[in-house]
Amino acid sequence: MVNKKRLLQVAHNSEWALAKFFNALRHPWIAERFELKSVCGIEHTVEEAIESLAKGIYARAEMLKNSGFRAGNREDEIKSALELIKGLSSGRIRYYHVNGNCTLPEEAYKDADTMVIHSRNPTHLGYIRSGIRANLDIICEKPLCPVIDCCGYPDENELNKLKIIVPEGIAAGRTLMDGEHYSFKRPAVIFYEHLGEILDNKKIKRVEGEILEKDDPDFWRTKEILSSSNMTGIMGDTMCHLLAFISNLGGVADPVSREYDCYKGYPVDTQDKVNYNLYGGLFTKDASATLEVGKFIDKEKVPRTKESKMIKFILEDDSEVILDFREGSVRKKKGSQEREFTSKHMTDTNEYIQSLGVFHESIVNKSIPLTDMARSITTLTAIYKSYKLQLDKNISSGVYEK
């Protein structure tokens, strides 16, 4: 019999929660493992929460008329909102108003085993702290905390607090997991499943990765995420996905140079290219990486017409392992020889299904999840240091038309 866990969710109205998390809870495999007991939000009453969800459904339906951008997400958000309204109306799902200090009413903690956090980035650390104190296992959306301040300058204050809180929680036996989702996309699942065979006793000497997207610079959600009030630039939002692979493989990334740019109207970086030296784990002594992330690539001085989402590992014997997230493939090349790896297990296009499965397994087996928060601290440290180069070597790449 599966040990079903009671879930407490924070910020039920967020795009990612509605599009991915609640969608995953409807999957039969996840429904056997988790039961959503309560949600928490800024609305004061359950009636206000239901009204807010209903207004959101209308707004998302209007968006579907005008744009195909992430249309699948909009449809899933509407389904999730309708399901939440049904659950809240019947009393099957309880509603709690969040406290103003990133804590929740005591009753909310008592009715849960696990906590899932989708609130705004500057509040993540507070909810992580309160969840640990309530003896809950936690999965939190990335980034676990901001590493820049409201003016866009590097700031490690929250990161230093995280470095204290997380080890205390782990020592207390809590499963603390980063919701960083690229680690649970199909190519990543295949890569980690076949890691020993793929590496074949070789270490990694070079990593090249890029997540380059067209996106819509006027889309409200993009403006909300990449903003000074959210204390998040594109490295905290997107570079973390590429750096997570290095952290997951036991490595540490130390930045040596950075180029960046900000699209017009954005107070934080929307394009970054960083060179790193890599140390430890499955990497050679002289390993290096070049990672690039960018939004609005079709609006650059030299427009890029094709999005790219991939990471490539070059091994000691010069063989290349390529994870293509758009194609969903993992290929290993050496000379004229090429092999594609496949998974022995079914994987879903909703990465949260794989993520929640690992979360449950880690709780039950008292094992360390792939994206445990201790590894995420390594990733966030690399991002903080990358932003700090902005002060030391203020180099703008100037990729956008001004």
C-alpha positions in Angstrom: 0.0 0.0 0.0 1.3 3.4 -1.0 2.0 5.9 1.9 -0.1 8.8 0.8 1.1 12.2 1.9 -1.1 15.2 2.9 -0.2 18.3 0.9 -0.3 21.9 1.9 0.2 24.3 -1.0 1.1 28.0 -0.9 0.1 30.5 -3.6 -2.5 28.5 -5.5 -3.1 31.3 -8.0 0.4 31.2 -9.5 0.8 30.4 -13.1 3.2 27.5 -12.5 1.0 25.9 -9.8 -2.1 26.0 -12.0 -0.4 25.0 -15.2 1.9 22.2 -13.8 1.5 21.3 -10.1 -2.3 20.9 -9.9 -2.2 19.2 -13.3 0.2 16.7 -11.9 -2.0 16.0 -8.9 -4.7 14.8 -11.3 -2.3 12.1 -12.7 -3.3 8.6 -11.3 0.2 7.8 -10.3 0.6 11.0 -8.3 -3.0 10.9 -6.9 -2.0 7.6 -5.2 0.8 9.3 -3.4 -0.4 12.8 -2.5 -3.7 14.2 -1.3 -4.2 18.0 -1.5 -5.6 19.0 1.8 -5.3 22.8 1.8 -4.2 25.8 -0.2 -3.0 29.2 1.1 -3.2 32.6 -0.6 -3.5 36.3 -0.1 -7.3 36.4 -0.2 -8.8 36.7 3.2 -11.7 34.2 2.9 -12.5 31.1 0.9 -15.2 33.1 -0.9 -12.7 35.7 -2.0 -10.3 32.9 -3.2 -13.1 31.3 -5.3 -14.0 34.7 -6.8 -10.3 35.3 -7.6 -10.0 31.9 -9.3 -13.2 32.6 -11.3 -11.8 35.9 -12.5 -8.6 34.2 -13.5 -10.5 31.7 -15.6 -12.1 34.5 -17.6 -8.8 36.3 -18.1 -7.1 33.2 -19.3 -10.0 32.4 -21.7 -9.5 35.9 -23.2 -5.8 35.2 -23.6 -6.5 32.1 -25.5 -8.4 34.1 -28.1 -5.5 36.4 -28.8 -2.3 34.5 -28.6 -0.9 31.0 -29.0 1.9 31.7 -26.6 1.9 28.8 -24.0 -1.7 28.1 -24.9 -1.4 24.7 -23.4 -0.5 26.2 -20.1 -3.5 28.5 -20.2 -5.8 25.5 -20.9 -4.3 23.6 -18.0 -4.6 26.6 -15.7 -8.3 26.8 -16.4 -8.8 23.1 -15.7 -6.9 23.5 -12.4 -8.8 26.6 -11.4 -12.2 24.8 -12.0 -11.0 21.8 -10.0 -9.9 24.1 -7.1 -13.2 25.9 -7.1 -15.0 22.6 -6.9 -12.8 21.4 -4.0 -13.0 24.7 -2.1 -16.7 25.0 -2.5 -17.3 21.4 -1.2 -14.9 21.8 1.7 -12.7 18.9 0.4 -9.9 21.4 0.1 -9.4 23.9 3.0 -8.4 27.5 2.4 -6.0 29.5 4.7 -5.1 33.2 4.4 -1.3 33.6 4.6 0.2 35.6 7.4 2.2 38.7 6.5 5.5 37.3 7.7 5.7 34.3 5.4 4.1 32.0 7.9 0.7 30.2 7.9 -2.0 29.7 10.5 -1.0 26.8 12.9 -4.0 24.7 11.8 -2.6 24.7 8.2 0.6 23.0 9.3 -1.1 20.5 11.6 -3.2 19.1 8.7 -0.2 18.4 6.5 2.9 16.2 6.0 4.3 18.1 3.1 4.4 21.7 1.9 4.7 22.9 -1.7 5.7 26.6 -2.3 4.8 28.6 -5.4 4.8 32.1 -3.9 6.8 35.1 -5.2 10.5 34.6 -5.1 11.3 37.0 -2.3 9.0 35.0 0.0 10.4 31.6 -0.6 12.9 31.6 2.2 10.4 32.6 4.8 8.0 29.8 3.9 10.9 27.3 3.7 11.9 28.4 7.2 8.3 28.1 8.6 7.8 24.7 7.0 10.9 23.3 8.5 9.9 24.6 11.9 6.5 22.8 11.4 8.4 19.6 10.7 7.1 19.3 7.1 8.9 17.9 4.0 9.1 20.7 1.5 9.4 21.2 -2.3 9.8 24.8 -3.3 9.9 26.4 -6.8 13.2 27.8 -8.0 15.0 30.0 -7.1 14.9 29.1 -3.4 15.9 32.7 -2.6 16.9 35.8 -4.5 20.6 36.6 -5.0 20.1 40.2 -6.2 18.4 43.0 -4.4 15.5 45.3 -5.5 18.0 47.5 -7.4 19.5 44.5 -9.4 22.8 44.4 -7.4 24.2 41.1 -6.2 23.1 40.4 -2.6 24.0 37.2 -0.7 22.0 38.1 2.5 19.1 35.6 1.8 21.6 33.0 0.5 23.6 33.1 3.7 20.3 32.6 5.7 19.4 29.6 3.4 22.9 28.1 4.1 21.9 27.9 7.8 18.3 26.9 7.5 18.6 24.0 5.0 21.3 22.0 6.9 19.3 22.4 10.0 16.2 21.0 8.2 18.1 18.1 6.7 19.7 17.3 10.1 16.1 17.1 11.5 15.3 14.5 8.9 13.3 16.6 6.5 13.2 16.1 2.7 14.0 19.5 1.2 13.7 19.6 -2.5 14.1 22.3 -5.2 11.3 22.3 -7.8 13.9 23.1 -10.5 12.1 21.3 -13.4 14.6 20.8 -16.2 16.2 18.0 -14.1 12.9 16.1 -14.5 12.3 16.7 -18.2 12.5 13.6 -20.4 16.1 14.1 -21.6 17.3 14.6 -18.0 15.5 11.5 -16.8 17.1 9.5 -19.6 20.5 11.0 -18.9 20.6 10.2 -15.2 19.1 6.8 -15.8 22.0 5.8 -18.1 24.6 8.0 -16.5 27.1 5.2 -15.8 26.8 3.8 -19.3 26.9 7.3 -20.9 30.1 8.4 -19.1 31.8 4.9 -19.4 34.3 5.7 -16.6 35.2 9.0 -18.3 35.0 12.4 -16.7 33.5 15.6 -18.2 35.9 18.2 -19.4 33.6 20.7 -21.0 29.9 21.8 -20.7 28.1 23.9 -23.2 24.5 24.8 -22.7 21.8 27.3 -23.8 18.2 28.1 -23.2 17.3 30.7 -25.8 13.6 31.7 -26.2 11.5 34.1 -28.3 8.9 34.8 -25.6 6.7 37.9 -25.6 8.3 41.0 -23.9 4.9 42.5 -23.3 3.4 39.4 -21.6 2.5 40.4 -18.0 3.8 37.2 -16.5 7.3 37.6 -18.1 7.4 41.2 -16.8 6.3 40.1 -13.4 9.0 37.3 -13.1 11.9 39.3 -14.5 11.6 42.4 -12.4 13.3 44.3 -9.6 10.3 43.7 -7.3 10.7 39.9 -7.8 14.4 40.3 -7.3 15.0 38.0 -10.2 17.0 38.3 -13.4 17.3 35.7 -16.1 20.1 33.8 -14.3 17.9 33.2 -11.2 15.0 32.3 -13.4 16.6 30.3 -16.2 20.4 29.9 -15.8 19.6 27.8 -12.7 18.4 25.0 -15.0 21.7 24.6 -16.7 23.8 25.1 -13.6 21.7 22.5 -11.8 23.2 19.8 -14.0 26.6 20.7 -12.8 25.5 20.7 -9.2 23.6 17.4 -9.6 26.8 15.8 -10.9 28.7 17.0 -7.8 30.5 19.9 -9.5 31.0 23.5 -8.5 30.9 26.3 -11.1 33.1 29.3 -10.6 32.4 32.2 -13.0 35.4 33.8 -14.8 33.6 36.1 -17.3 30.1 37.3 -18.1 28.4 39.3 -20.8 24.8 40.4 -20.4 22.1 42.7 -21.7 18.6 44.0 -20.7 15.7 44.2 -23.1 14.2 47.7 -23.2 11.8 48.2 -20.4 13.3 45.5 -18.2 15.3 46.6 -15.1 17.0 43.2 -14.8 19.1 41.1 -17.2 17.2 39.2 -19.9 20.3 37.8 -21.6 23.4 36.3 -20.1 26.5 34.4 -21.3 28.9 33.2 -18.6 32.1 31.2 -18.7 32.8 29.0 -15.7 35.6 26.9 -14.4 34.3 23.6 -13.0 35.6 21.7 -10.0 34.9 18.4 -8.3 32.4 15.7 -8.9 32.4 14.1 -12.3 34.5 16.8 -13.9 38.2 16.9 -14.8 40.6 19.2 -13.0 40.6 21.7 -15.9 36.9 21.4 -16.8 35.1 24.5 -18.1 31.6 25.6 -19.2 30.0 28.2 -21.3 26.3 28.7 -20.5 24.0 31.1 -22.3 20.4 32.1 -21.5 18.2 34.6 -23.3 14.7 35.9 -23.8 13.3 37.8 -26.8 16.0 36.3 -29.2 13.9 37.2 -32.2 14.3 40.9 -31.2 18.1 40.9 -31.1 20.3 43.0 -33.5 20.8 39.8 -35.4 17.5 38.0 -34.8 17.6 34.3 -34.0 14.6 32.6 -35.6 14.9 29.3 -33.8 14.7 28.6 -30.1 17.3 26.4 -28.5 17.2 24.4 -25.3 20.1 22.0 -24.9 23.1 21.1 -22.8 26.2 19.3 -24.2 28.8 17.4 -22.2 32.2 16.7 -23.8 34.0 13.8 -22.2 37.8 13.1 -21.8 37.8 11.0 -24.9 36.2 13.9 -26.9 32.9 12.1 -27.2 29.9 14.4 -26.9 26.6 13.8 -25.0 23.8 16.1 -26.1 20.5 16.6 -24.3 18.1 18.4 -26.6 15.1 19.5 -24.5 13.1 20.6 -27.6 13.5 17.3 -29.3 13.3 15.3 -26.0 16.4 13.3 -27.0 19.8 12.2 -25.5 22.5 11.4 -28.1 26.1 10.4 -27.7 28.5 11.1 -30.5 32.1 10.2 -31.2 33.5 10.6 -34.7 31.0 9.0 -37.1 29.4 6.9 -34.4 26.2 8.1 -32.8 23.8 6.4 -30.3 20.5 7.6 -29.0 19.5 6.6 -25.5 15.9 5.9 -24.4 14.2 5.5 -21.1 13.1 2.2 -19.6 10.3 4.1 -17.9 7.4 6.2 -19.1 7.9 9.9 -18.7 5.3 12.6 -18.9 5.6 16.0 -20.7 4.6 17.6 -17.3 7.9 17.5 -15.4 6.1 17.9 -12.1 4.9 14.3 -12.3 8.4 13.0 -12.3 9.4 15.7 -9.7 6.6 14.7 -7.3 7.4 11.1 -7.8 11.0 11.7 -6.7 9.8 13.8 -3.8 7.5 11.1 -2.5 10.2 8.4 -3.0 12.8 10.5 -1.1 10.4 11.0 1.8 9.4 7.4 2.1 13.0 6.0 1.7 14.7 8.8 3.6 16.9 9.3 0.5 18.4 12.5 -1.0 16.4 13.8 -4.0 18.2 14.7 -7.1 17.5 18.4 -6.7 17.8 18.6 -2.9 18.2 22.1 -1.5 21.8 21.6 -0.5 22.7 21.2 -4.2 20.6 24.2 -5.0 22.7 26.3 -2.6 25.7 25.4 -4.8 23.8 26.5 -7.9 22.6 29.8 -6.3 26.2 30.5 -5.1 27.4 30.2 -8.7 24.6 32.6 -9.8 25.4 35.1 -7.0 29.1 35.1 -8.1 28.1 35.5 -11.7 26.1 38.6 -10.8 29.0 39.9 -8.7 31.1 40.0 -11.9 28.7 42.8 -13.0 30.4 45.0 -10.5 33.9 43.8 -11.3 33.7 43.6 -15.0 30.6 45.5 -16.2 30.5 44.2 -19.8 27.2 44.6 -21.7 26.9 42.3 -24.7 24.5 44.7 -26.4 22.6 42.0 -28.2 19.3 44.0 -28.4 18.4 46.9 -30.6 18.1 49.9 -28.3 
